[in-house]
Amino acid sequence: METTPNIDPERSRVMRAVKSANTTPEKIIRRALWAAGLRYRLHDKRLPGTPDVLFPSRKIALFVHGCFWHGHDGCPRYRVPKTRREYWEAKIARNRQRDANARAALEAMGWTVLVVWECETKNADQRAALVATVQNTARRR
């Protein structure tokens, strides 16, 4: 990864604070799943992409993607910053490729992969639809 020698210390502090696990959208989804009686595991680093939520007995992996970091097309939360545009476009493209690779690897291992976007965690109806999708997928497996 390329580094830039003239990085603003304040920007570095802000970026270091960005979490990759146990984010607010993850917690919202986990609360909805738990309330529906679904029990799960978290962040299994042995699996490709380290899924955010897992149902190991049913081989279901759930990723909760941040709209900005994973490039959610058509979402108002995903806008490429005006500064260092080339850097951000390349970074988001790498993230998308890594996501696709992880998904393909998990599917090759027999896992069903579900993705929920950060913007979908804000709406109760969308959360309920996700819970129903997980329940239906678990029944079929």
Backbone as CSV, one residue per row, in Angstrom:
resi,resn,N_x,N_y,N_z,CA_x,CA_y,CA_z,C_x,C_y,C_z
1,MET,0.844,-1.171,0.000,0.000,0.000,0.000,0.887,1.230,0.000
2,GLU,0.516,2.219,-0.767,1.330,3.421,-0.858,1.100,4.303,0.355
3,THR,2.166,4.933,0.827,2.043,5.849,1.948,2.377,7.248,1.471
4,THR,1.849,8.218,2.159,2.090,9.608,1.815,2.850,10.252,2.955
5,PRO,4.002,10.889,2.675,4.799,11.458,3.753,4.145,12.659,4.429
6,ASN,3.293,13.399,3.744,2.703,14.617,4.302,1.273,14.382,4.769
7,ILE,1.115,13.505,5.735,-0.224,13.200,6.234,-0.497,14.048,7.463
8,ASP,-1.670,14.615,7.490,-2.104,15.429,8.609,-2.275,14.533,9.843
9,PRO,-1.635,14.866,10.966,-1.748,14.035,12.175,-3.201,13.883,12.652
10,GLU,-3.994,14.930,12.494,-5.396,14.847,12.901,-6.147,13.829,12.043
11,ARG,-5.877,13.827,10.742,-6.510,12.853,9.843,-6.100,11.441,10.249
12,SER,-4.829,11.256,10.573,-4.345,9.938,10.996,-5.076,9.468,12.250
13,ARG,-5.269,10.378,13.190,-5.968,10.034,14.428,-7.404,9.597,14.123
14,VAL,-8.075,10.329,13.261,-9.455,10.006,12.907,-9.528,8.646,12.223
15,MET,-8.632,8.395,11.287,-8.665,7.140,10.539,-8.322,5.942,11.424
16,ARG,-7.443,6.136,12.404,-7.110,5.049,13.326,-8.317,4.657,14.177
17,ALA,-9.214,5.606,14.396,-10.383,5.356,15.235,-11.465,4.555,14.517
18,VAL,-11.359,4.398,13.207,-12.358,3.646,12.450,-12.194,2.164,12.773
19,LYS,-13.279,1.554,13.273,-13.217,0.156,13.690,-13.565,-0.766,12.531
20,SER,-13.069,-1.993,12.610,-13.418,-2.977,11.589,-14.328,-4.067,12.151
21,ALA,-14.450,-4.131,13.454,-15.308,-5.138,14.082,-16.127,-4.468,15.177
22,ASN,-17.289,-5.036,15.447,-18.183,-4.522,16.479,-18.619,-3.082,16.206
23,THR,-18.883,-2.803,14.944,-19.348,-1.478,14.559,-20.818,-1.325,14.948
24,THR,-21.306,-0.103,14.938,-22.712,0.135,15.270,-23.658,-0.629,14.346
25,PRO,-23.453,-0.612,13.012,-24.352,-1.406,12.163,-24.322,-2.901,12.501
26,GLU,-23.139,-3.428,12.826,-23.051,-4.842,13.232,-23.881,-5.089,14.482
27,LYS,-23.744,-4.222,15.455,-24.472,-4.398,16.714,-25.980,-4.330,16.497
28,ILE,-26.423,-3.446,15.610,-27.850,-3.340,15.303,-28.361,-4.657,14.719
29,ILE,-27.618,-5.203,13.774,-28.015,-6.466,13.137,-27.979,-7.608,14.147
30,ARG,-26.930,-7.658,14.952,-26.827,-8.728,15.948,-27.988,-8.674,16.937
31,ARG,-28.378,-7.454,17.350,-29.511,-7.308,18.265,-30.792,-7.861,17.639
32,ALA,-31.007,-7.554,16.362,-32.216,-8.033,15.669,-32.207,-9.558,15.547
33,LEU,-31.056,-10.126,15.221,-30.946,-11.585,15.104,-31.186,-12.253,16.457
34,TRP,-30.570,-11.700,17.505,-30.704,-12.265,18.851,-32.163,-12.190,19.316
35,ALA,-32.817,-11.056,19.054,-34.218,-10.883,19.460,-35.129,-11.894,18.767
36,ALA,-34.724,-12.340,17.580,-35.506,-13.339,16.842,-35.166,-14.764,17.271
37,GLY,-34.288,-14.895,18.260,-33.933,-16.220,18.759,-32.805,-16.894,17.996
38,LEU,-32.153,-16.157,17.110,-31.044,-16.723,16.333,-29.742,-16.549,17.106
39,ARG,-29.013,-17.631,17.271,-27.733,-17.594,17.980,-26.613,-17.751,16.969
40,TYR,-25.521,-17.089,17.209,-24.476,-16.964,16.192,-23.098,-16.875,16.827
41,ARG,-22.096,-16.914,15.995,-20.695,-16.693,16.370,-20.237,-15.417,15.671
42,LEU,-19.126,-14.862,16.155,-18.615,-13.610,15.599,-17.197,-13.758,15.070
43,HIS,-16.916,-13.108,13.966,-15.569,-12.843,13.450,-14.610,-14.033,13.501
44,ASP,-14.928,-15.104,12.824,-14.041,-16.273,12.784,-12.903,-15.994,11.808
45,LYS,-11.727,-15.729,12.354,-10.567,-15.361,11.530,-10.035,-16.522,10.700
46,ARG,-10.503,-17.727,10.984,-10.064,-18.879,10.182,-10.751,-18.915,8.826
47,LEU,-11.820,-18.162,8.674,-12.573,-18.153,7.416,-12.161,-16.967,6.544
48,PRO,-12.221,-17.135,5.234,-11.867,-16.035,4.328,-12.739,-14.805,4.582
49,GLY,-12.102,-13.654,4.687,-12.824,-12.404,4.868,-13.287,-12.115,6.276
50,THR,-13.083,-13.046,7.213,-13.528,-12.905,8.601,-14.970,-12.391,8.666
51,PRO,-15.942,-13.237,8.365,-17.343,-12.795,8.389,-17.719,-12.181,9.736
52,ASP,-18.621,-11.200,9.692,-19.018,-10.489,10.904,-19.903,-11.347,11.804
53,VAL,-20.815,-12.107,11.208,-21.732,-12.968,11.955,-21.769,-14.316,11.247
54,LEU,-21.685,-15.396,12.040,-21.692,-16.742,11.453,-22.712,-17.626,12.133
55,PHE,-23.273,-18.502,11.331,-24.127,-19.572,11.827,-23.435,-20.858,11.382
56,PRO,-22.435,-21.329,12.153,-21.581,-22.429,11.693,-22.324,-23.722,11.377
57,SER,-23.317,-24.082,12.173,-24.006,-25.350,11.924,-24.781,-25.320,10.609
58,ARG,-25.173,-24.143,10.168,-25.907,-23.987,8.906,-25.016,-23.480,7.776
59,LYS,-23.766,-23.199,8.111,-22.794,-22.680,7.137,-23.320,-21.426,6.435
60,ILE,-23.764,-20.475,7.274,-24.213,-19.175,6.782,-23.251,-18.126,7.327
61,ALA,-22.710,-17.309,6.430,-21.807,-16.220,6.809,-22.462,-14.902,6.422
62,LEU,-22.449,-13.956,7.345,-23.069,-12.654,7.117,-22.012,-11.564,7.252
63,PHE,-21.930,-10.730,6.245,-21.043,-9.571,6.282,-21.897,-8.319,6.422
64,VAL,-21.507,-7.417,7.311,-22.156,-6.116,7.440,-21.173,-5.106,6.865
65,HIS,-21.480,-4.623,5.665,-20.571,-3.720,4.958,-20.931,-2.260,5.205
66,GLY,-19.905,-1.471,5.490,-20.073,-0.025,5.543,-20.224,0.502,4.122
67,CYS,-21.214,1.344,3.905,-21.501,1.823,2.546,-20.308,2.560,1.939
68,PHE,-19.620,3.377,2.718,-18.466,4.102,2.186,-17.305,3.153,1.908
69,TRP,-16.910,2.374,2.893,-15.695,1.562,2.785,-15.790,0.458,1.742
70,HIS,-16.999,-0.010,1.482,-17.168,-1.112,0.532,-17.818,-0.667,-0.777
71,GLY,-18.044,0.634,-0.930,-18.505,1.180,-2.199,-19.908,0.765,-2.595
72,HIS,-20.894,1.110,-1.770,-22.287,0.751,-2.049,-22.851,1.691,-3.117
73,ASP,-22.892,1.200,-4.341,-23.383,1.998,-5.465,-24.820,2.448,-5.238
74,GLY,-25.089,3.699,-5.570,-26.437,4.245,-5.456,-26.812,4.687,-4.056
75,CYS,-25.926,4.525,-3.108,-26.210,4.889,-1.725,-25.661,6.292,-1.443
76,PRO,-26.438,7.151,-0.785,-25.938,8.493,-0.478,-24.748,8.496,0.486
77,ARG,-24.545,7.406,1.214,-23.402,7.336,2.128,-22.089,7.072,1.392
78,TYR,-22.198,6.644,0.124,-20.983,6.359,-0.642,-20.734,7.471,-1.644
79,ARG,-19.833,8.344,-1.274,-19.356,9.391,-2.170,-17.845,9.398,-2.079
80,VAL,-17.188,9.376,-3.215,-15.726,9.424,-3.217,-15.313,10.821,-2.758
81,PRO,-14.420,10.918,-1.766,-13.982,12.234,-1.300,-13.366,13.057,-2.429
82,LYS,-13.495,14.365,-2.313,-12.954,15.260,-3.341,-11.435,15.344,-3.269
83,THR,-10.877,15.152,-2.088,-9.421,15.194,-1.954,-8.854,13.795,-2.154
84,ARG,-7.737,13.710,-2.829,-7.041,12.443,-3.084,-7.975,11.414,-3.725
85,ARG,-8.745,11.874,-4.674,-9.760,11.054,-5.349,-9.191,9.745,-5.896
86,GLU,-8.021,9.803,-6.533,-7.418,8.593,-7.118,-7.117,7.560,-6.038
87,TYR,-6.594,8.026,-4.911,-6.289,7.121,-3.802,-7.561,6.403,-3.342
88,TRP,-8.627,7.168,-3.107,-9.855,6.589,-2.583,-10.519,5.657,-3.582
89,GLU,-10.504,6.021,-4.858,-11.090,5.136,-5.864,-10.351,3.803,-5.904
90,ALA,-9.019,3.855,-5.826,-8.221,2.624,-5.822,-8.480,1.818,-4.545
91,LYS,-8.567,2.505,-3.410,-8.801,1.822,-2.129,-10.152,1.104,-2.132
92,ILE,-11.199,1.790,-2.560,-12.527,1.180,-2.591,-12.549,0.013,-3.583
93,ALA,-11.864,0.162,-4.715,-11.792,-0.935,-5.702,-11.104,-2.156,-5.093
94,ARG,-10.034,-1.930,-4.324,-9.351,-3.050,-3.654,-10.276,-3.711,-2.635
95,ASN,-11.008,-2.900,-1.881,-11.949,-3.450,-0.901,-13.009,-4.306,-1.583
96,ARG,-13.545,-3.813,-2.694,-14.564,-4.574,-3.429,-13.993,-5.894,-3.950
97,GLN,-12.762,-5.851,-4.447,-12.141,-7.073,-4.954,-11.903,-8.065,-3.820
98,ARG,-11.442,-7.567,-2.675,-11.227,-8.428,-1.510,-12.550,-9.055,-1.069
99,ASP,-13.633,-8.266,-1.077,-14.959,-8.788,-0.722,-15.376,-9.902,-1.680
100,ALA,-15.172,-9.681,-2.974,-15.551,-10.685,-3.984,-14.736,-11.962,-3.808
101,ASN,-13.443,-11.811,-3.525,-12.582,-12.983,-3.313,-13.022,-13.772,-2.083
102,ALA,-13.326,-13.063,-0.997,-13.758,-13.731,0.236,-15.073,-14.466,0.004
103,ARG,-15.990,-13.810,-0.679,-17.290,-14.437,-0.962,-17.113,-15.706,-1.793
104,ALA,-16.297,-15.616,-2.851,-16.067,-16.776,-3.721,-15.424,-17.921,-2.943
105,ALA,-14.459,-17.595,-2.081,-13.783,-18.631,-1.299,-14.754,-19.308,-0.329
106,LEU,-15.586,-18.515,0.335,-16.566,-19.089,1.263,-17.577,-19.964,0.525
107,GLU,-18.052,-19.486,-0.618,-19.014,-20.276,-1.389,-18.383,-21.578,-1.879
108,ALA,-17.101,-21.529,-2.230,-16.399,-22.748,-2.657,-16.284,-23.746,-1.503
109,MET,-16.302,-23.247,-0.275,-16.243,-24.101,0.910,-17.638,-24.577,1.336
110,GLY,-18.660,-24.196,0.579,-20.013,-24.638,0.883,-20.823,-23.701,1.763
111,TRP,-20.341,-22.494,1.990,-21.050,-21.526,2.820,-22.023,-20.714,1.975
112,THR,-23.136,-20.332,2.573,-24.041,-19.347,1.984,-23.611,-17.995,2.533
113,VAL,-23.395,-17.038,1.652,-22.903,-15.722,2.059,-24.014,-14.691,1.876
114,LEU,-24.297,-13.954,2.944,-25.270,-12.864,2.909,-24.541,-11.561,3.219
115,VAL,-24.959,-10.494,2.558,-24.361,-9.179,2.790,-25.471,-8.209,3.147
116,VAL,-25.277,-7.466,4.221,-26.194,-6.387,4.580,-25.376,-5.099,4.575
117,TRP,-25.956,-4.060,4.016,-25.279,-2.768,3.921,-25.657,-1.895,5.109
118,GLU,-24.731,-1.055,5.507,-24.931,-0.149,6.636,-26.253,0.617,6.520
119,CYS,-26.575,1.121,5.333,-27.807,1.906,5.156,-29.056,1.059,5.404
120,GLU,-28.964,-0.247,5.235,-30.107,-1.135,5.457,-30.358,-1.395,6.940
121,THR,-29.386,-1.077,7.782,-29.553,-1.310,9.218,-30.384,-0.219,9.869
122,LYS,-30.626,0.877,9.173,-31.336,2.024,9.744,-32.848,1.822,9.775
123,ASN,-33.357,0.927,8.940,-34.791,0.767,8.744,-35.273,-0.541,9.378
124,ALA,-36.277,-0.437,10.240,-36.784,-1.621,10.949,-37.331,-2.669,9.985
125,ASP,-37.994,-2.237,8.923,-38.537,-3.198,7.951,-37.419,-3.963,7.249
126,GLN,-36.346,-3.267,6.925,-35.219,-3.940,6.266,-34.519,-4.897,7.226
127,ARG,-34.430,-4.519,8.501,-33.841,-5.430,9.493,-34.703,-6.683,9.630
128,ALA,-36.017,-6.503,9.667,-36.928,-7.651,9.777,-36.804,-8.551,8.550
129,ALA,-36.643,-7.945,7.383,-36.477,-8.737,6.152,-35.183,-9.539,6.206
130,LEU,-34.121,-8.949,6.747,-32.853,-9.669,6.879,-33.017,-10.861,7.814
131,VAL,-33.660,-10.646,8.952,-33.881,-11.741,9.902,-34.660,-12.861,9.218
132,ALA,-35.696,-12.513,8.465,-36.487,-13.523,7.747,-35.628,-14.251,6.717
133,THR,-34.757,-13.535,6.036,-33.863,-14.162,5.054,-32.942,-15.164,5.733
134,VAL,-32.372,-14.777,6.872,-31.485,-15.691,7.603,-32.277,-16.922,8.051
135,GLN,-33.470,-16.713,8.591,-34.286,-17.843,9.049,-34.636,-18.777,7.891
136,ASN,-35.041,-18.216,6.769,-35.394,-19.041,5.604,-34.183,-19.787,5.055
137,THR,-33.044,-19.118,5.017,-31.815,-19.760,4.536,-31.421,-20.896,5.469
138,ALA,-31.547,-20.671,6.779,-31.198,-21.707,7.757,-32.112,-22.924,7.617
139,ARG,-33.383,-22.694,7.343,-34.323,-23.812,7.181,-33.970,-24.664,5.964
140,ARG,-33.500,-24.003,4.906,-33.176,-24.732,3.672,-31.870,-25.508,3.783
141,ARG,-31.018,-25.172,4.726,-29.699,-25.802,4.813,-29.743,-26.961,5.740
